[in-house]
């Protein structure tokens, strides 16, 4: 899939170069087109970067199964990070693919994740919930830093309920 995106972008840039060099468009329009392609490049780079399997900085799904976690504790000149590998839990959808997420380091969350991983090693599957923290401002996230913070809980997966015969 990433190769397809790269080839499509190369064709797009080639067509753009043809339009800039051989068209009779006014210079201001060529300038606007150049700025648009430059902006599209950065957007496309982010899209391809997330497809390559790198951890996403996006918010966690509302409900998820915890598969694995790696904790990098803070040290001088590094704030630390929590890396979670989770599968979203969605109604009527099975077999969703796992996704890696990168979260900022928080000691309380580190302890919750360690406890969940210990239980997971004992054979007790772990699930989690992620809800937006309450009391945060409304409006675009760039106006409210910290608005995208989530309250994350790690729980045991409930035992399946078998219907009576």
C-alpha angles and dihedrals in degrees: 000000000000091000089054091052092048093050091047090051091048090053090047092052091047091053089046091053090050091051093049097046103038105029126097092221119137116266094246090058091049088051092051090048091050092051091047093052091047091052090047090053092060092046091049092047091055091049093051092043091058092047093057092074098261115147114272122233089206119117117274118258115267091251126019146161113242110228103167142340138200122196124203107192121216119268134168111309092004123086094203129236143223116223116198128186107203141164116219118238111221130169115262093000122109132181098029113172120250120249133201119233131190118212129182113259116267121170095219092051090046090058093047091050093047090051091049093049091050090053090046090056088053089057098259107129115226130216131183142204126212120196128172112260111257124239096040122134127264126241135056116346092237088062093048112046109204094026090118093057114122136207104231124197126185115208140170114265107253117247112259114258112231114206117240119254 
